[in-house]
Amino acid sequence: MANLKTTFMGLQLDSPIIAGSCGLTADVEKMVKMEEAGVGAVILKSIFEEQINEETTHLFKEGYGVGGGYPEAEDYIKAYIRSNTIQKYVGLVQEAKRRLRIPVIASVNCFSGGEWVTFAKELEEAGADALELNVFILPVNAFQSSSDVENIYFEIVKSIKEQVKIPIMVKISHFFTNLPAFVDKLKAYGADATTLFNRFYEPDIDIESLTIGAASVFSTPAEMRPTLRWTGILAGKDKNLDISASTGVHDGAAIVKLLLAGATTVQLCSVLYERGVEVIGEMNRFIAGWMGSHGFASIADFQGRLSYSSIENPDLYERAQFIKYFSNKQD
Ligand SMILES: Cc1cc2nc3c(=O)[nH]c(=O)nc-3n(C[C@H](O)[C@H](O)[C@H](O)COP(=O)(O)O)c2cc1C
């Protein structure tokens, strides 16, 4: 089989395919199966900043009598619960490291550079090879400027970089006014890679019961388009930017497209739930077969070949409107 090795944030991967953070990567047995199937690295299920905070405040707010009204007792119990949640996660990192040969990337879902950042050191000490920060701030305050919101991301990256030496990847959405400028700054603050893009838990409305619930948690292949566009543009603007492409990757062809656009690695999640971990081997074989038939001996031979700066007509990445298409279309 062709050589699928790639270097991502300084880590050596046997395949550019990474198992993205999800429920499956909270289970070491499942991750062992992913490794056997040929995955290049795994990103563990995230520990959530609010999971740590809310777990404690909830108990006190709901009036469970926890702490008996004594502030010292409350402080002690809060610290205990916090450390219990943390210990479980640290245990997951340690066990994954013990059982797996491939790089293990820990993940924190966060929205502030608060108290939790010291926890990153514990993840590093537990053996995590890197850390993915899934940062999302949903701006709903009309008086908060966009630069105030962006500064929170930079503050998080800066404070984490002060805690650890392992590489940091930042998983973001594409809802930024000027994504190239934002990603450039993330890198300047110390981010070693960006994950483009997170897919959110979205609300949906049931028009019969008049209730609000969750939309499908799984992606469709069509959702890969924004990732393809921005991977191509950002990789073209900065050839040294490590991009982990994510969302809507359901087959080997999608991976080849994202690598051609300039991604360094590609993450899978929904497809692992829908088709099982065996899909990883199938995808590796597809990439190898495609490389063979196009005469590429390594990933580096073709990675970024169709990025924004490598093609004759970069407008193809920039074009956002369908004027021509609709003006010619009759039916
Ligand atoms: C059940 C489930 C759980 C997830 N949990 C996390 C998580 O803990 N942290 C995270 O960063 N992303 C999480 N995600 C998002 C995935 O990592 C990924 O970004 C998203 O599903 C888009 O990729 P896909 O199209 O391959 O599914 C989760 C997704 C699913 C479906």
The ligand as an SDF file (V2000), in Angstrom:
LIG
                    3D

 31 33  0  0  0  0  0  0  0  0999 V2000
  -22.3980   11.9760   19.3730 C   0  0  0  0  0  0  0  0  0  0  0  0
  -21.3730   13.0570   19.1320 C   0  0  0  0  0  0  0  0  0  0  0  0
  -20.5920   13.5230   20.1900 C   0  0  0  0  0  0  0  0  0  0  0  0
  -19.6630   14.5430   19.9720 C   0  0  0  0  0  0  0  0  0  0  0  0
  -18.8890   14.9720   21.0250 N   0  0  0  0  0  0  0  0  0  0  0  0
  -17.9500   15.9270   20.8020 C   0  0  0  0  0  0  0  0  0  0  0  0
  -17.0930   16.3570   21.8440 C   0  0  0  0  0  0  0  0  0  0  0  0
  -17.1680   15.9060   22.9860 O   0  0  0  0  0  0  0  0  0  0  0  0
  -16.1590   17.2910   21.5600 N   0  0  0  0  0  0  0  0  0  0  0  0
  -16.0170   17.8260   20.2950 C   0  0  0  0  0  0  0  0  0  0  0  0
  -15.1220   18.6560   20.1020 O   0  0  0  0  0  0  0  0  0  0  0  0
  -16.8150   17.4370   19.2960 N   0  0  0  0  0  0  0  0  0  0  0  0
  -17.7640   16.5130   19.5130 C   0  0  0  0  0  0  0  0  0  0  0  0
  -18.5670   16.0990   18.4870 N   0  0  0  0  0  0  0  0  0  0  0  0
  -18.4010   16.7340   17.1550 C   0  0  0  0  0  0  0  0  0  0  0  0
  -17.4850   15.9020   16.2740 C   0  0  0  0  0  0  0  0  0  0  0  0
  -16.1730   15.8130   16.7830 O   0  0  0  0  0  0  0  0  0  0  0  0
  -17.3990   16.5120   14.8640 C   0  0  0  0  0  0  0  0  0  0  0  0
  -16.8270   17.8140   14.9530 O   0  0  0  0  0  0  0  0  0  0  0  0
  -18.7520   16.6460   14.1660 C   0  0  0  0  0  0  0  0  0  0  0  0
  -19.5660   15.5020   14.3960 O   0  0  0  0  0  0  0  0  0  0  0  0
  -18.5660   16.8510   12.6660 C   0  0  0  0  0  0  0  0  0  0  0  0
  -17.8740   15.7800   12.0900 O   0  0  0  0  0  0  0  0  0  0  0  0
  -18.6480   14.6310   11.2380 P   0  0  0  0  0  0  0  0  0  0  0  0
  -19.3220   15.3050   10.1260 O   0  0  0  0  0  0  0  0  0  0  0  0
  -17.5490   13.7020   10.8120 O   0  0  0  0  0  0  0  0  0  0  0  0
  -19.5970   14.0020   12.1830 O   0  0  0  0  0  0  0  0  0  0  0  0
  -19.5100   15.0900   18.6690 C   0  0  0  0  0  0  0  0  0  0  0  0
  -20.2890   14.6030   17.6250 C   0  0  0  0  0  0  0  0  0  0  0  0
  -21.2140   13.5930   17.8310 C   0  0  0  0  0  0  0  0  0  0  0  0
  -22.0410   13.1020   16.6790 C   0  0  0  0  0  0  0  0  0  0  0  0
  1  2  1  0
  2  3  1  0
  2 30  2  0
  3  4  2  0
  4  5  1  0
  4 28  1  0
  5  6  2  0
  6  7  1  0
  6 13  1  0
  7  8  2  0
  7  9  1  0
  9 10  1  0
 10 11  2  0
 10 12  1  0
 12 13  2  0
 13 14  1  0
 14 15  1  0
 14 28  1  0
 15 16  1  0
 16 17  1  0
 16 18  1  0
 18 19  1  0
 18 20  1  0
 20 21  1  0
 20 22  1  0
 22 23  1  0
 23 24  1  0
 24 25  2  0
 24 26  1  0
 24 27  1  0
 28 29  2  0
 29 30  1  0
 30 31  1  0
M  END
$$$$
